[in-house]
């Protein structure tokens, strides 16, 4: 008969054969979970250290580039003009 170790090896091989289709999805999900966990841990650590400025990398937008709503050429205003 089979021993416990042989049975465990057979079960692992069968599980691996059945899980081949799901393996990329599982690794993607595990990576996403790890990134979320890492960012939450970083946010918790940053919350413990008040007074430390938080720098978010990105593009600096000048005051004239903020889109103040004075653009009349788009037709997507607030609806204050005549309707047609």
RAUR-V14160 format. One record per pair of residues at least 12 apart in sequence whose ideal C-beta (glycine too) atoms are under 7 Angstrom apart, sorted by the first residue. I is the first residue (numbers start at 1). J is the second residue. Records with the same first field share a line. If there is no record, write none. Layout:
I=J  J
//
This chain:
none
//
